[in-house]
Amino acid sequence: MAEAKLIDGKIYAERLRAQVAAEVAQLRADHGLQPGLAVVLVGDDPASEIYVRSKGEHSLAVGMHSVTHRLPGDTAQHDLLRLVGELNADPQIHGILVQMPLPAHLDERAVLSAISPDKDVDGLHVVNAGRLASGIPALTPCTPLGCMILLKETVGDLTGLRAVVVGRSVLVGRPIAQLLLQADCTVTIAHSRTRDLAAVCREADILIAAVGRPRMIKGDWIKPGAAVIDVGINRVPFDDPEKAAAGRTKVVGDVDFKDARQVAGWITPVPGGVGLMTVAVLLQNTVTAAKRLAGL
């Protein structure tokens, strides 16, 4: 059997960003509306800093209004909530994203709940989760929406396909299961405690790996010809002993890519797959929020 076709996230992310840029230009020309995104970073986590910088750069590149608020790591809960309230009331801001994880002394759930559901471009507010579950238009978490775009662009019509989602997080597993249901798939949500998880995975025409365990899903867990979307981002030591001894790490997914590629029909690499779509969908969500808030 031929190797699986690679689902190149870079290609689809570039295409989506180009579409967003065109829509932003149209909104500015026709309605004088410039979508605005505010990102809030608390503390100095290096990985979060990279993500925040990337989001700011990409939003400016597509013509959006972009604001980044960097707060010290010892910021009090009431000060963070006050900033969120100011952004909720700011007519130039249509999307608000508070970068997670927050420092341990802050209540993440309270902060997410304080964001206006209409500006919740991360799709994590309980109102947006409820809208999604009810089939009502909602701002949807960026990574699941990115996964669906990749599936529809590569597999095409998903009607009637068996989909297995490994992972039940509110960030990825649960929302992507809802999106797959809306696409008329037959959906199973599995997780680390599912009995005979390998057998459940082998039933899948579409396998979504979002469990957060490096290379957990083996090649012989995959149905021949299946579409495999690997959401995992795990840092592990290099296989090379010298690099490992030097403390160097690399990023791998939740799927054992080398073996899985010999069985699957389509597969996303890590890195270079789903992750690249997440920021592009964030921009799309901000445009969607701006249009809804403006009544367009």
Contacts in CASP RR format, 6 or more apart in sequence:
PFRMAT RR
TARGET T0000
AUTHOR 0000-0000-0000
METHOD contacts of the structure
MODEL  1
MAEAKLIDGKIYAERLRAQVAAEVAQLRADHGLQPGLAVVLVGDDPASEI
YVRSKGEHSLAVGMHSVTHRLPGDTAQHDLLRLVGELNADPQIHGILVQM
PLPAHLDERAVLSAISPDKDVDGLHVVNAGRLASGIPALTPCTPLGCMIL
LKETVGDLTGLRAVVVGRSVLVGRPIAQLLLQADCTVTIAHSRTRDLAAV
CREADILIAAVGRPRMIKGDWIKPGAAVIDVGINRVPFDDPEKAAAGRTK
VVGDVDFKDARQVAGWITPVPGGVGLMTVAVLLQNTVTAAKRLAGL
1 224 0 8 1.000
1 225 0 8 1.000
1 262 0 8 1.000
1 263 0 8 1.000
3 261 0 8 1.000
3 262 0 8 1.000
4 225 0 8 1.000
4 228 0 8 1.000
4 260 0 8 1.000
4 261 0 8 1.000
4 262 0 8 1.000
4 263 0 8 1.000
4 264 0 8 1.000
4 265 0 8 1.000
4 266 0 8 1.000
4 267 0 8 1.000
5 154 0 8 1.000
5 265 0 8 1.000
5 266 0 8 1.000
5 267 0 8 1.000
6 266 0 8 1.000
6 267 0 8 1.000
6 268 0 8 1.000
6 269 0 8 1.000
7 150 0 8 1.000
7 154 0 8 1.000
7 227 0 8 1.000
7 229 0 8 1.000
7 266 0 8 1.000
7 267 0 8 1.000
7 268 0 8 1.000
7 269 0 8 1.000
7 273 0 8 1.000
8 269 0 8 1.000
8 272 0 8 1.000
8 273 0 8 1.000
9 150 0 8 1.000
9 268 0 8 1.000
9 272 0 8 1.000
9 273 0 8 1.000
9 274 0 8 1.000
9 275 0 8 1.000
9 276 0 8 1.000
9 277 0 8 1.000
10 272 0 8 1.000
10 273 0 8 1.000
10 276 0 8 1.000
12 149 0 8 1.000
12 150 0 8 1.000
12 153 0 8 1.000
12 276 0 8 1.000
12 277 0 8 1.000
12 280 0 8 1.000
13 276 0 8 1.000
13 277 0 8 1.000
13 279 0 8 1.000
13 280 0 8 1.000
16 149 0 8 1.000
16 277 0 8 1.000
16 280 0 8 1.000
16 281 0 8 1.000
16 283 0 8 1.000
16 284 0 8 1.000
17 58 0 8 1.000
17 61 0 8 1.000
17 62 0 8 1.000
17 280 0 8 1.000
17 283 0 8 1.000
19 284 0 8 1.000
20 62 0 8 1.000
20 280 0 8 1.000
20 283 0 8 1.000
20 284 0 8 1.000
20 287 0 8 1.000
21 61 0 8 1.000
21 62 0 8 1.000
21 63 0 8 1.000
23 287 0 8 1.000
24 34 0 8 1.000
24 35 0 8 1.000
24 62 0 8 1.000
24 63 0 8 1.000
24 64 0 8 1.000
24 287 0 8 1.000
25 63 0 8 1.000
27 33 0 8 1.000
27 34 0 8 1.000
27 35 0 8 1.000
27 287 0 8 1.000
27 290 0 8 1.000
27 291 0 8 1.000
27 296 0 8 1.000
28 34 0 8 1.000
28 63 0 8 1.000
31 294 0 8 1.000
31 296 0 8 1.000
33 290 0 8 1.000
33 291 0 8 1.000
33 294 0 8 1.000
33 296 0 8 1.000
34 63 0 8 1.000
34 64 0 8 1.000
34 65 0 8 1.000
34 92 0 8 1.000
35 64 0 8 1.000
35 65 0 8 1.000
35 94 0 8 1.000
35 95 0 8 1.000
35 286 0 8 1.000
35 287 0 8 1.000
35 289 0 8 1.000
35 290 0 8 1.000
36 59 0 8 1.000
36 64 0 8 1.000
36 65 0 8 1.000
36 66 0 8 1.000
36 67 0 8 1.000
36 92 0 8 1.000
36 93 0 8 1.000
36 94 0 8 1.000
36 95 0 8 1.000
36 286 0 8 1.000
36 290 0 8 1.000
37 55 0 8 1.000
37 56 0 8 1.000
37 59 0 8 1.000
37 64 0 8 1.000
37 65 0 8 1.000
37 66 0 8 1.000
37 67 0 8 1.000
37 93 0 8 1.000
37 94 0 8 1.000
37 95 0 8 1.000
37 96 0 8 1.000
37 97 0 8 1.000
37 121 0 8 1.000
37 282 0 8 1.000
37 283 0 8 1.000
37 286 0 8 1.000
38 67 0 8 1.000
38 68 0 8 1.000
38 69 0 8 1.000
38 87 0 8 1.000
38 90 0 8 1.000
38 93 0 8 1.000
38 95 0 8 1.000
38 96 0 8 1.000
38 97 0 8 1.000
39 52 0 8 1.000
39 55 0 8 1.000
39 56 0 8 1.000
39 66 0 8 1.000
39 67 0 8 1.000
39 68 0 8 1.000
39 69 0 8 1.000
39 97 0 8 1.000
39 98 0 8 1.000
39 99 0 8 1.000
40 68 0 8 1.000
40 69 0 8 1.000
40 71 0 8 1.000
40 80 0 8 1.000
40 83 0 8 1.000
40 84 0 8 1.000
40 87 0 8 1.000
40 96 0 8 1.000
40 97 0 8 1.000
40 98 0 8 1.000
40 99 0 8 1.000
41 48 0 8 1.000
41 49 0 8 1.000
41 52 0 8 1.000
41 68 0 8 1.000
41 69 0 8 1.000
41 70 0 8 1.000
41 71 0 8 1.000
41 99 0 8 1.000
42 71 0 8 1.000
42 72 0 8 1.000
42 73 0 8 1.000
42 75 0 8 1.000
42 80 0 8 1.000
42 98 0 8 1.000
42 99 0 8 1.000
42 102 0 8 1.000
42 103 0 8 1.000
42 106 0 8 1.000
43 70 0 8 1.000
43 71 0 8 1.000
43 72 0 8 1.000
43 73 0 8 1.000
43 75 0 8 1.000
43 103 0 8 1.000
44 73 0 8 1.000
45 101 0 8 1.000
48 99 0 8 1.000
48 100 0 8 1.000
48 101 0 8 1.000
51 99 0 8 1.000
52 68 0 8 1.000
52 70 0 8 1.000
52 99 0 8 1.000
54 279 0 8 1.000
55 97 0 8 1.000
55 279 0 8 1.000
55 282 0 8 1.000
56 66 0 8 1.000
56 68 0 8 1.000
58 279 0 8 1.000
58 280 0 8 1.000
58 283 0 8 1.000
59 65 0 8 1.000
59 66 0 8 1.000
59 283 0 8 1.000
59 286 0 8 1.000
60 66 0 8 1.000
62 283 0 8 1.000
64 283 0 8 1.000
64 286 0 8 1.000
65 92 0 8 1.000
65 93 0 8 1.000
67 93 0 8 1.000
69 83 0 8 1.000
71 79 0 8 1.000
71 80 0 8 1.000
71 83 0 8 1.000
73 103 0 8 1.000
74 103 0 8 1.000
74 105 0 8 1.000
75 103 0 8 1.000
75 106 0 8 1.000
77 105 0 8 1.000
77 106 0 8 1.000
77 107 0 8 1.000
77 110 0 8 1.000
77 111 0 8 1.000
80 98 0 8 1.000
80 102 0 8 1.000
80 106 0 8 1.000
80 111 0 8 1.000
81 110 0 8 1.000
81 111 0 8 1.000
81 114 0 8 1.000
84 96 0 8 1.000
84 98 0 8 1.000
84 111 0 8 1.000
84 114 0 8 1.000
84 115 0 8 1.000
85 114 0 8 1.000
87 93 0 8 1.000
87 96 0 8 1.000
87 119 0 8 1.000
88 96 0 8 1.000
88 114 0 8 1.000
88 115 0 8 1.000
88 116 0 8 1.000
88 119 0 8 1.000
93 119 0 8 1.000
94 119 0 8 1.000
94 286 0 8 1.000
94 289 0 8 1.000
94 290 0 8 1.000
94 293 0 8 1.000
95 119 0 8 1.000
95 120 0 8 1.000
95 121 0 8 1.000
95 285 0 8 1.000
95 286 0 8 1.000
95 289 0 8 1.000
95 290 0 8 1.000
96 115 0 8 1.000
96 116 0 8 1.000
96 119 0 8 1.000
96 120 0 8 1.000
96 121 0 8 1.000
97 121 0 8 1.000
97 122 0 8 1.000
97 282 0 8 1.000
98 111 0 8 1.000
98 112 0 8 1.000
98 115 0 8 1.000
98 122 0 8 1.000
100 108 0 8 1.000
101 108 0 8 1.000
102 108 0 8 1.000
102 111 0 8 1.000
112 120 0 8 1.000
112 122 0 8 1.000
112 124 0 8 1.000
112 125 0 8 1.000
113 125 0 8 1.000
113 126 0 8 1.000
115 125 0 8 1.000
117 125 0 8 1.000
117 127 0 8 1.000
117 128 0 8 1.000
117 139 0 8 1.000
118 139 0 8 1.000
118 289 0 8 1.000
118 292 0 8 1.000
118 293 0 8 1.000
119 289 0 8 1.000
119 293 0 8 1.000
120 127 0 8 1.000
120 128 0 8 1.000
120 139 0 8 1.000
121 139 0 8 1.000
121 142 0 8 1.000
121 282 0 8 1.000
121 285 0 8 1.000
121 286 0 8 1.000
121 289 0 8 1.000
122 139 0 8 1.000
122 141 0 8 1.000
122 142 0 8 1.000
122 282 0 8 1.000
122 285 0 8 1.000
123 129 0 8 1.000
123 138 0 8 1.000
123 139 0 8 1.000
123 140 0 8 1.000
123 141 0 8 1.000
123 142 0 8 1.000
123 175 0 8 1.000
123 285 0 8 1.000
124 141 0 8 1.000
124 170 0 8 1.000
124 171 0 8 1.000
125 139 0 8 1.000
128 138 0 8 1.000
128 139 0 8 1.000
128 140 0 8 1.000
129 138 0 8 1.000
129 170 0 8 1.000
129 174 0 8 1.000
129 175 0 8 1.000
130 136 0 8 1.000
130 138 0 8 1.000
131 137 0 8 1.000
131 138 0 8 1.000
132 138 0 8 1.000
132 140 0 8 1.000
132 175 0 8 1.000
132 178 0 8 1.000
132 179 0 8 1.000
133 178 0 8 1.000
135 178 0 8 1.000
135 182 0 8 1.000
139 285 0 8 1.000
139 288 0 8 1.000
139 289 0 8 1.000
140 175 0 8 1.000
140 179 0 8 1.000
140 285 0 8 1.000
141 171 0 8 1.000
141 172 0 8 1.000
141 175 0 8 1.000
142 277 0 8 1.000
142 278 0 8 1.000
142 279 0 8 1.000
142 281 0 8 1.000
142 282 0 8 1.000
142 285 0 8 1.000
143 171 0 8 1.000
143 172 0 8 1.000
143 176 0 8 1.000
143 231 0 8 1.000
143 274 0 8 1.000
143 275 0 8 1.000
143 277 0 8 1.000
143 278 0 8 1.000
143 281 0 8 1.000
144 172 0 8 1.000
144 173 0 8 1.000
144 175 0 8 1.000
144 176 0 8 1.000
144 179 0 8 1.000
145 179 0 8 1.000
145 281 0 8 1.000
145 284 0 8 1.000
145 285 0 8 1.000
146 274 0 8 1.000
146 277 0 8 1.000
146 278 0 8 1.000
146 280 0 8 1.000
146 281 0 8 1.000
147 176 0 8 1.000
147 179 0 8 1.000
147 208 0 8 1.000
147 229 0 8 1.000
147 231 0 8 1.000
147 274 0 8 1.000
147 277 0 8 1.000
148 176 0 8 1.000
148 179 0 8 1.000
148 180 0 8 1.000
148 183 0 8 1.000
149 277 0 8 1.000
149 281 0 8 1.000
150 229 0 8 1.000
150 268 0 8 1.000
150 273 0 8 1.000
150 274 0 8 1.000
150 277 0 8 1.000
151 158 0 8 1.000
151 206 0 8 1.000
151 227 0 8 1.000
151 229 0 8 1.000
152 158 0 8 1.000
152 183 0 8 1.000
154 227 0 8 1.000
154 266 0 8 1.000
155 161 0 8 1.000
155 206 0 8 1.000
155 227 0 8 1.000
155 266 0 8 1.000
158 180 0 8 1.000
158 183 0 8 1.000
158 184 0 8 1.000
158 185 0 8 1.000
158 206 0 8 1.000
159 183 0 8 1.000
159 184 0 8 1.000
159 185 0 8 1.000
160 184 0 8 1.000
160 185 0 8 1.000
160 186 0 8 1.000
161 185 0 8 1.000
161 186 0 8 1.000
161 205 0 8 1.000
161 206 0 8 1.000
162 185 0 8 1.000
162 186 0 8 1.000
162 188 0 8 1.000
162 203 0 8 1.000
162 204 0 8 1.000
162 205 0 8 1.000
162 206 0 8 1.000
163 177 0 8 1.000
163 180 0 8 1.000
163 185 0 8 1.000
163 186 0 8 1.000
163 187 0 8 1.000
163 188 0 8 1.000
163 204 0 8 1.000
163 205 0 8 1.000
163 206 0 8 1.000
163 207 0 8 1.000
163 208 0 8 1.000
164 187 0 8 1.000
164 188 0 8 1.000
164 190 0 8 1.000
164 200 0 8 1.000
164 201 0 8 1.000
164 203 0 8 1.000
164 204 0 8 1.000
164 206 0 8 1.000
164 207 0 8 1.000
164 208 0 8 1.000
165 173 0 8 1.000
165 176 0 8 1.000
165 177 0 8 1.000
165 180 0 8 1.000
165 187 0 8 1.000
165 188 0 8 1.000
165 189 0 8 1.000
165 190 0 8 1.000
165 208 0 8 1.000
165 210 0 8 1.000
166 190 0 8 1.000
166 191 0 8 1.000
166 194 0 8 1.000
166 197 0 8 1.000
166 201 0 8 1.000
166 207 0 8 1.000
166 208 0 8 1.000
166 209 0 8 1.000
166 210 0 8 1.000
166 211 0 8 1.000
166 216 0 8 1.000
166 217 0 8 1.000
166 254 0 8 1.000
167 173 0 8 1.000
167 189 0 8 1.000
167 190 0 8 1.000
167 191 0 8 1.000
167 192 0 8 1.000
167 210 0 8 1.000
167 211 0 8 1.000
168 174 0 8 1.000
168 189 0 8 1.000
168 191 0 8 1.000
169 210 0 8 1.000
172 208 0 8 1.000
172 210 0 8 1.000
172 231 0 8 1.000
173 189 0 8 1.000
173 208 0 8 1.000
173 210 0 8 1.000
174 189 0 8 1.000
176 208 0 8 1.000
176 210 0 8 1.000
177 187 0 8 1.000
177 189 0 8 1.000
180 187 0 8 1.000
180 206 0 8 1.000
180 208 0 8 1.000
181 187 0 8 1.000
185 206 0 8 1.000
188 200 0 8 1.000
188 203 0 8 1.000
188 204 0 8 1.000
190 197 0 8 1.000
190 200 0 8 1.000
190 201 0 8 1.000
191 211 0 8 1.000
192 211 0 8 1.000
192 213 0 8 1.000
194 200 0 8 1.000
197 221 0 8 1.000
198 218 0 8 1.000
198 220 0 8 1.000
198 221 0 8 1.000
201 207 0 8 1.000
201 217 0 8 1.000
201 221 0 8 1.000
201 222 0 8 1.000
201 223 0 8 1.000
202 221 0 8 1.000
202 222 0 8 1.000
202 223 0 8 1.000
203 223 0 8 1.000
204 222 0 8 1.000
204 223 0 8 1.000
204 226 0 8 1.000
205 223 0 8 1.000
205 226 0 8 1.000
205 227 0 8 1.000
206 226 0 8 1.000
206 227 0 8 1.000
206 229 0 8 1.000
207 217 0 8 1.000
207 222 0 8 1.000
207 223 0 8 1.000
207 226 0 8 1.000
207 227 0 8 1.000
207 228 0 8 1.000
207 229 0 8 1.000
207 264 0 8 1.000
208 229 0 8 1.000
208 231 0 8 1.000
209 216 0 8 1.000
209 217 0 8 1.000
209 228 0 8 1.000
209 229 0 8 1.000
209 230 0 8 1.000
209 231 0 8 1.000
209 232 0 8 1.000
209 253 0 8 1.000
209 254 0 8 1.000
209 255 0 8 1.000
210 231 0 8 1.000
210 232 0 8 1.000
210 254 0 8 1.000
211 217 0 8 1.000
211 232 0 8 1.000
211 254 0 8 1.000
212 232 0 8 1.000
212 234 0 8 1.000
212 254 0 8 1.000
213 234 0 8 1.000
213 254 0 8 1.000
214 234 0 8 1.000
214 236 0 8 1.000
214 252 0 8 1.000
214 253 0 8 1.000
214 254 0 8 1.000
215 234 0 8 1.000
215 236 0 8 1.000
215 252 0 8 1.000
215 253 0 8 1.000
215 254 0 8 1.000
215 255 0 8 1.000
215 256 0 8 1.000
215 257 0 8 1.000
216 254 0 8 1.000
216 255 0 8 1.000
216 256 0 8 1.000
217 228 0 8 1.000
217 254 0 8 1.000
217 255 0 8 1.000
217 256 0 8 1.000
217 260 0 8 1.000
218 256 0 8 1.000
218 259 0 8 1.000
218 260 0 8 1.000
219 255 0 8 1.000
219 256 0 8 1.000
219 259 0 8 1.000
219 260 0 8 1.000
219 262 0 8 1.000
219 263 0 8 1.000
220 259 0 8 1.000
220 263 0 8 1.000
222 228 0 8 1.000
222 260 0 8 1.000
222 263 0 8 1.000
222 264 0 8 1.000
223 263 0 8 1.000
224 263 0 8 1.000
224 264 0 8 1.000
224 265 0 8 1.000
225 263 0 8 1.000
225 264 0 8 1.000
225 265 0 8 1.000
225 266 0 8 1.000
226 263 0 8 1.000
226 264 0 8 1.000
226 265 0 8 1.000
226 266 0 8 1.000
227 264 0 8 1.000
227 265 0 8 1.000
227 266 0 8 1.000
227 267 0 8 1.000
228 255 0 8 1.000
228 260 0 8 1.000
228 264 0 8 1.000
228 265 0 8 1.000
228 266 0 8 1.000
228 267 0 8 1.000
228 268 0 8 1.000
229 268 0 8 1.000
229 274 0 8 1.000
230 253 0 8 1.000
230 254 0 8 1.000
230 255 0 8 1.000
230 257 0 8 1.000
230 267 0 8 1.000
230 268 0 8 1.000
230 269 0 8 1.000
230 270 0 8 1.000
230 273 0 8 1.000
230 274 0 8 1.000
231 254 0 8 1.000
231 274 0 8 1.000
232 253 0 8 1.000
232 254 0 8 1.000
232 270 0 8 1.000
232 274 0 8 1.000
233 251 0 8 1.000
233 253 0 8 1.000
233 270 0 8 1.000
233 271 0 8 1.000
233 275 0 8 1.000
234 251 0 8 1.000
234 252 0 8 1.000
234 253 0 8 1.000
234 254 0 8 1.000
235 249 0 8 1.000
235 250 0 8 1.000
235 251 0 8 1.000
236 249 0 8 1.000
236 250 0 8 1.000
236 252 0 8 1.000
237 243 0 8 1.000
237 244 0 8 1.000
237 247 0 8 1.000
237 248 0 8 1.000
237 249 0 8 1.000
237 250 0 8 1.000
238 244 0 8 1.000
238 248 0 8 1.000
238 249 0 8 1.000
238 250 0 8 1.000
251 270 0 8 1.000
251 271 0 8 1.000
252 270 0 8 1.000
253 270 0 8 1.000
255 267 0 8 1.000
255 270 0 8 1.000
257 267 0 8 1.000
257 269 0 8 1.000
257 270 0 8 1.000
260 267 0 8 1.000
261 267 0 8 1.000
268 274 0 8 1.000
END
